[in-house]
Amino acid sequence: MEGKLIGRSATRLLIPLAMIALTGLSLSLASAQTSAQSRNTRSAAATSGSGQYYFEFRSRQAWDYGHTFVVFGRVGEPPSKNNVAGLSPKGDDPKMWVMGHYVPVPSDTGWTDGDLEDKYITSRYRVLVSKEQYDRTVAYIRQLQAKSTTWSVELYNCNAFVADIARFMGLKAPSSTWIYPNVFVSNMRKINTGHPEAANELVSENVKEMNNPTRDGRAMINAGLIRQDARSTTAPVSPAPNVTIGAVRVSNRPVSSVGSLPAE
């Protein structure tokens, strides 16, 4: 991904199509580059817990929807690529991402391009933990990475992967995984930091995010906030695949009955 807005190519969109309250929306993929004007200001971290180690749940900009993932490590030490976990379609072929909207496809579970760059972060929530809690959770993440062999928009996506980690830590997770990553992480932060009313705001916040002009690369280009990557003129670009979605829904039912299936 040259512009680092879409991860390692157009495969890093990673949010269920079922979350969008529209019918017949057509999606396209392209490279983009963020300008200084477009840097999102909603990346301020809220921190809970105590200890010298942390897990930071993050969402970042990506083409159309965004990506949800977790970064972890020792406080004060910069994280490496090995300190990132998230679920995404495997490899750089956009066709894999397209297929994942219809059937489960092979997955990657680690770092994707842009995950460690603050200028692409749209929301974050940091939890401080002890060394014992950190080691136990990292072990769980490695197990989850090993068994999360497929990615599916509807059955098991990046939000569901992160929700499993949060619940293992004893945190509350949003009641649906069929929402935008920014909304997912923001809602998780609120419901775990003394804002119980946030649970009832999930649907309205998701609809609001759908209309946010800086939500995704396509909208940002249309708004004139970013320009297409000039480097794309010197390299061949594959035809952008299109995905059309039919009737979709958003749910605020309890998490046990919505959208999140355990990894096989």
KEPA-209493 format. One record per residue (C-alpha): residue in one letter; y, z, x. Coordinates in steps of 0.001 Angstrom, whole numbers, plus 500000, padded with zeros to 6 digits. Layout:
AYZX...
END
This chain:
M500000500000500000E503023498791501860G505688500533499814K503753503825499571L504606504060495907I501148503138494715G498844504884497171R496571502742499322S497113499688497087A497178499302493362T494119501479492931R496134504703493029L497440504843489476L495012507511488485I495873508695485007P494053507934481782L495318505032479760A494305507094476754M497297509326477346I499922506735476426A501251506815472877L501463503033472601T499271500159471440G498705496938473333L500657497886476444S500046495480479328L500005496890482860S500744495006486065L500454495989489730A502827495268492612S504157496821495800A507474498674495756Q509675500644498115T511614503776497208S515309503828498030A517296506973498730Q518818506748495264S515417506865493554R514052509990495148N512969512276492358T514610515704492151R511827517323490120S509808518307493199A511086521872493608A508131524193494102A507378527332492129T505150529811493939S502870532523492626G500336534861494215S500430536324497692G498793535742501032Q499056533606504150Y497231530584502730Y498123528267499891F496961525630497454E499712523340496232F499065521221493160R501142518061493314S501972514915491393R503574511893492982Q504995508533492043A502577505625491834W502607502303490094D502823502963486354Y501514506528486039G501290508570489200H498623510600490948T497572514266490764F496076516024493784V496002519291495729V497176520091499273F496013523261501018G496335525098504306R497950528000506125V501555528837505310G503908527415507921E501452524847509273P501859521180508288P498819519903506384S496699517060507704K495021514311505708N491882516460505700N493833519086503740V494256516832500697A491847516441497782G492157514197494764L490050511767492749S490704508023492816P488851504689492631K487138503843495903G488756501506498400D491740499188498204D490538496587495725P492668496656492536K489683495327490611M487988498690491096W490894500425489394V490850497930486533M487102498399486008G487602502158485868H489469501761482606Y486258500562480982V483346502019482971P483008504701485681V483515503298489188P482782504709492679S485401507192493826D487277508527496825T488145512216496845G490563512693499728W493996511679500988T495791508619499608D498891506969501015G502049508874500059D500374512222499327L502049514008502238E505529512464501864D507946514651499957K510094511759498754Y507324510621496402I506520514045494919T507501514492491270S506196518020490629R504424520785492518Y503024524259492021R502046526436494997V499657529399494812L499420531833497734V496005533353498444S494178535530500947K491956534111503690E488853535080501724Q490128533364498564Y491149530336500598D487759529930502264R485936530321498958T488102527728497215V487953525233500072A484164525490499965Y484292524732496243I486585521752496838R484167520321499414Q481314520700496948L483389519073494225Q484289516204496528A480637515657497384K479484515432493775S482489513608492288T481076510166493006T482739508267490152W486205507897488657S486792507057485018V490070506894483139E488607508515480056L485711510629481326Y486807512106484662N490149511312486292C492490512847488868N493852515400486383A490341516551485461F489399516879489139V492439519073489842A491882521080486646D488394522028487868I489894523377491100A492562525326489214R490044526927486872F487796527884489786M490778529761491214G491248531602487925L494307529607486912K495058528101483535A494930524317483267P496722522128480706S494747521639477506S494435517890478034T493816515706481074W495084512624479212I498687513107480286Y501006511938483035P500472513661486412N504046514935486498V503581516535483085F500164517892484046V501411519708487160S504652520862485533N502750522270482570M500240523992484859R503087525626486751K504721526851483565I501635528261481861N500717530160485023T504189531584485702G505097533327482478H505966530487480130P503315530620477387E505417528390475128A504728525517477520A501222525104476107N502741523909472834E505148521529474588L502486519377476234V502597516466473791S506393516347473525E506790516521477304N504289513695477727V506170511483475285K509422512297477077E507883511328480418M506727508018478980N510398507099478477N511573508418481845P513227505521483776T512036506928487105R508475507568485943D506809504672487726G507407501757490046R507723499142487304A510307501099485338M512229501908488504I512432498246489506N513620497299486011A516257500028486216G517448498733489592L516568502002491320I514168500442493817R513651497012495280Q510443495148495829D509084495519499327A510530492792501517R507401492860503648S505425491441500754T506982488041501508T505194487880504847A501735488834503643P499520487214501021V499472489095497729S496513488946495380P497251488050491767A498063491248489880P495345492172487387N496325493034483847V494905495760481661T495538495908477943I494910499096476050G494258499459472363A494818502438470103V495174505610472122R495794509266471483V497208512474472927S495569515785472157N496628519389472590R493273520865471604P491695523540473840V490532522225477177S486883522766476260S487117520037473668V489442517560475350G489006514877477949S487627516871480882L483935516443481632P482194518157484533A481391515990487529E477850514781487735
END
